Amino acid sequence: MNKNNVIAFLFMCGYFGTLSAQTFDGNKIVSEMDRRLNFPECRMVIRIIDSKASGTTREMKADVEYLENVGTRLEFTEPARDKGKKS
């Protein structure tokens, strides 16, 4: 189990532990998770692995900035040939 799965599991246990007297359907659970985990702004570093059907792969790294009601900015930082490309 990786770190993100453990964090998600603990969050879900805490969330459902406090709401055990209430029952929710799947749509209500997803809506509540979206409400609680939707941030007005965030910054991330992501790694993208592009795998082709032929078996070739390439990896890219990018900085991501998100601001609610403005949009998302993505800037590639690796590999060197993609460095500085913005989307």
CNS distance restraints for C-alpha pairs under 8 A (distance, minus, plus):
assign (resid   1 and name CA) (resid   5 and name CA) 6.15 0.50 0.50
assign (resid   1 and name CA) (resid   6 and name CA) 6.62 0.50 0.50
assign (resid   2 and name CA) (resid   6 and name CA) 6.41 0.50 0.50
assign (resid   3 and name CA) (resid   7 and name CA) 6.24 0.50 0.50
assign (resid   4 and name CA) (resid   8 and name CA) 6.12 0.50 0.50
assign (resid   5 and name CA) (resid   9 and name CA) 6.01 0.50 0.50
assign (resid   6 and name CA) (resid  10 and name CA) 6.15 0.50 0.50
assign (resid   7 and name CA) (resid  11 and name CA) 6.11 0.50 0.50
assign (resid   8 and name CA) (resid  12 and name CA) 6.13 0.50 0.50
assign (resid   9 and name CA) (resid  13 and name CA) 6.16 0.50 0.50
assign (resid  10 and name CA) (resid  14 and name CA) 6.15 0.50 0.50
assign (resid  11 and name CA) (resid  15 and name CA) 5.97 0.50 0.50
assign (resid  12 and name CA) (resid  16 and name CA) 5.92 0.50 0.50
assign (resid  13 and name CA) (resid  17 and name CA) 5.66 0.50 0.50
assign (resid  14 and name CA) (resid  18 and name CA) 6.30 0.50 0.50
assign (resid  15 and name CA) (resid  19 and name CA) 6.53 0.50 0.50
assign (resid  16 and name CA) (resid  20 and name CA) 5.68 0.50 0.50
assign (resid  19 and name CA) (resid  23 and name CA) 7.83 0.50 0.50
assign (resid  24 and name CA) (resid  28 and name CA) 5.76 0.50 0.50
assign (resid  24 and name CA) (resid  29 and name CA) 6.27 0.50 0.50
assign (resid  25 and name CA) (resid  29 and name CA) 6.44 0.50 0.50
assign (resid  26 and name CA) (resid  30 and name CA) 6.27 0.50 0.50
assign (resid  27 and name CA) (resid  31 and name CA) 6.09 0.50 0.50
assign (resid  28 and name CA) (resid  32 and name CA) 6.10 0.50 0.50
assign (resid  29 and name CA) (resid  33 and name CA) 6.16 0.50 0.50
assign (resid  30 and name CA) (resid  34 and name CA) 6.13 0.50 0.50
assign (resid  31 and name CA) (resid  35 and name CA) 6.17 0.50 0.50
assign (resid  32 and name CA) (resid  36 and name CA) 6.21 0.50 0.50
assign (resid  33 and name CA) (resid  37 and name CA) 5.93 0.50 0.50
assign (resid  34 and name CA) (resid  38 and name CA) 5.64 0.50 0.50
assign (resid  39 and name CA) (resid  68 and name CA) 7.92 0.50 0.50
assign (resid  40 and name CA) (resid  66 and name CA) 7.95 0.50 0.50
assign (resid  40 and name CA) (resid  67 and name CA) 6.06 0.50 0.50
assign (resid  40 and name CA) (resid  68 and name CA) 4.92 0.50 0.50
assign (resid  41 and name CA) (resid  65 and name CA) 7.64 0.50 0.50
assign (resid  41 and name CA) (resid  66 and name CA) 5.27 0.50 0.50
assign (resid  41 and name CA) (resid  67 and name CA) 4.41 0.50 0.50
assign (resid  41 and name CA) (resid  68 and name CA) 5.93 0.50 0.50
assign (resid  42 and name CA) (resid  65 and name CA) 5.95 0.50 0.50
assign (resid  42 and name CA) (resid  66 and name CA) 5.23 0.50 0.50
assign (resid  42 and name CA) (resid  67 and name CA) 6.79 0.50 0.50
assign (resid  43 and name CA) (resid  63 and name CA) 7.44 0.50 0.50
assign (resid  43 and name CA) (resid  64 and name CA) 5.61 0.50 0.50
assign (resid  43 and name CA) (resid  65 and name CA) 4.53 0.50 0.50
assign (resid  43 and name CA) (resid  66 and name CA) 6.35 0.50 0.50
assign (resid  44 and name CA) (resid  63 and name CA) 5.93 0.50 0.50
assign (resid  44 and name CA) (resid  64 and name CA) 5.04 0.50 0.50
assign (resid  44 and name CA) (resid  65 and name CA) 6.53 0.50 0.50
assign (resid  45 and name CA) (resid  61 and name CA) 7.22 0.50 0.50
assign (resid  45 and name CA) (resid  62 and name CA) 5.75 0.50 0.50
assign (resid  45 and name CA) (resid  63 and name CA) 4.60 0.50 0.50
assign (resid  45 and name CA) (resid  64 and name CA) 6.03 0.50 0.50
assign (resid  46 and name CA) (resid  61 and name CA) 5.73 0.50 0.50
assign (resid  46 and name CA) (resid  62 and name CA) 5.41 0.50 0.50
assign (resid  46 and name CA) (resid  63 and name CA) 6.50 0.50 0.50
assign (resid  46 and name CA) (resid  64 and name CA) 7.35 0.50 0.50
assign (resid  47 and name CA) (resid  59 and name CA) 6.92 0.50 0.50
assign (resid  47 and name CA) (resid  60 and name CA) 5.68 0.50 0.50
assign (resid  47 and name CA) (resid  61 and name CA) 4.39 0.50 0.50
assign (resid  47 and name CA) (resid  62 and name CA) 6.48 0.50 0.50
assign (resid  48 and name CA) (resid  59 and name CA) 5.60 0.50 0.50
assign (resid  48 and name CA) (resid  60 and name CA) 5.09 0.50 0.50
assign (resid  48 and name CA) (resid  61 and name CA) 6.15 0.50 0.50
assign (resid  48 and name CA) (resid  62 and name CA) 7.98 0.50 0.50
assign (resid  49 and name CA) (resid  57 and name CA) 6.73 0.50 0.50
assign (resid  49 and name CA) (resid  58 and name CA) 5.84 0.50 0.50
assign (resid  49 and name CA) (resid  59 and name CA) 4.53 0.50 0.50
assign (resid  49 and name CA) (resid  60 and name CA) 6.55 0.50 0.50
assign (resid  50 and name CA) (resid  57 and name CA) 5.38 0.50 0.50
assign (resid  50 and name CA) (resid  58 and name CA) 5.30 0.50 0.50
assign (resid  50 and name CA) (resid  59 and name CA) 6.23 0.50 0.50
assign (resid  51 and name CA) (resid  55 and name CA) 6.50 0.50 0.50
assign (resid  51 and name CA) (resid  56 and name CA) 5.95 0.50 0.50
assign (resid  51 and name CA) (resid  57 and name CA) 4.37 0.50 0.50
assign (resid  51 and name CA) (resid  58 and name CA) 6.79 0.50 0.50
assign (resid  52 and name CA) (resid  56 and name CA) 5.42 0.50 0.50
assign (resid  52 and name CA) (resid  57 and name CA) 6.15 0.50 0.50
assign (resid  59 and name CA) (resid  78 and name CA) 7.93 0.50 0.50
assign (resid  59 and name CA) (resid  79 and name CA) 7.50 0.50 0.50
assign (resid  60 and name CA) (resid  76 and name CA) 7.11 0.50 0.50
assign (resid  60 and name CA) (resid  77 and name CA) 7.56 0.50 0.50
assign (resid  60 and name CA) (resid  78 and name CA) 5.26 0.50 0.50
assign (resid  60 and name CA) (resid  79 and name CA) 5.91 0.50 0.50
assign (resid  61 and name CA) (resid  76 and name CA) 5.82 0.50 0.50
assign (resid  61 and name CA) (resid  77 and name CA) 5.53 0.50 0.50
assign (resid  61 and name CA) (resid  78 and name CA) 4.88 0.50 0.50
assign (resid  61 and name CA) (resid  79 and name CA) 7.19 0.50 0.50
assign (resid  62 and name CA) (resid  74 and name CA) 6.43 0.50 0.50
assign (resid  62 and name CA) (resid  75 and name CA) 5.31 0.50 0.50
assign (resid  62 and name CA) (resid  76 and name CA) 4.05 0.50 0.50
assign (resid  62 and name CA) (resid  77 and name CA) 5.21 0.50 0.50
assign (resid  62 and name CA) (resid  78 and name CA) 6.93 0.50 0.50
assign (resid  63 and name CA) (resid  74 and name CA) 5.80 0.50 0.50
assign (resid  63 and name CA) (resid  75 and name CA) 5.23 0.50 0.50
assign (resid  63 and name CA) (resid  76 and name CA) 6.36 0.50 0.50
assign (resid  63 and name CA) (resid  77 and name CA) 7.01 0.50 0.50
assign (resid  64 and name CA) (resid  72 and name CA) 7.02 0.50 0.50
assign (resid  64 and name CA) (resid  73 and name CA) 5.67 0.50 0.50
assign (resid  64 and name CA) (resid  74 and name CA) 4.58 0.50 0.50
assign (resid  64 and name CA) (resid  75 and name CA) 6.52 0.50 0.50
assign (resid  65 and name CA) (resid  72 and name CA) 5.70 0.50 0.50
assign (resid  65 and name CA) (resid  73 and name CA) 5.14 0.50 0.50
assign (resid  65 and name CA) (resid  74 and name CA) 6.58 0.50 0.50
assign (resid  66 and name CA) (resid  70 and name CA) 7.79 0.50 0.50
assign (resid  66 and name CA) (resid  71 and name CA) 5.87 0.50 0.50
assign (resid  66 and name CA) (resid  72 and name CA) 4.41 0.50 0.50
assign (resid  66 and name CA) (resid  73 and name CA) 6.41 0.50 0.50
assign (resid  67 and name CA) (resid  71 and name CA) 5.58 0.50 0.50
assign (resid  67 and name CA) (resid  72 and name CA) 6.53 0.50 0.50
assign (resid  73 and name CA) (resid  86 and name CA) 7.21 0.50 0.50
assign (resid  73 and name CA) (resid  87 and name CA) 6.11 0.50 0.50
assign (resid  74 and name CA) (resid  86 and name CA) 5.62 0.50 0.50
assign (resid  74 and name CA) (resid  87 and name CA) 5.15 0.50 0.50
assign (resid  75 and name CA) (resid  83 and name CA) 7.64 0.50 0.50
assign (resid  75 and name CA) (resid  84 and name CA) 6.06 0.50 0.50
assign (resid  75 and name CA) (resid  85 and name CA) 5.74 0.50 0.50
assign (resid  75 and name CA) (resid  86 and name CA) 4.51 0.50 0.50
assign (resid  75 and name CA) (resid  87 and name CA) 6.53 0.50 0.50
assign (resid  76 and name CA) (resid  82 and name CA) 5.99 0.50 0.50
assign (resid  76 and name CA) (resid  83 and name CA) 5.19 0.50 0.50
assign (resid  76 and name CA) (resid  84 and name CA) 5.73 0.50 0.50
assign (resid  76 and name CA) (resid  85 and name CA) 5.53 0.50 0.50
assign (resid  76 and name CA) (resid  86 and name CA) 6.56 0.50 0.50
assign (resid  77 and name CA) (resid  82 and name CA) 6.80 0.50 0.50
assign (resid  77 and name CA) (resid  83 and name CA) 4.47 0.50 0.50
assign (resid  77 and name CA) (resid  84 and name CA) 6.32 0.50 0.50
assign (resid  78 and name CA) (resid  82 and name CA) 6.15 0.50 0.50
assign (resid  78 and name CA) (resid  83 and name CA) 5.58 0.50 0.50
assign (resid  79 and name CA) (resid  83 and name CA) 6.32 0.50 0.50
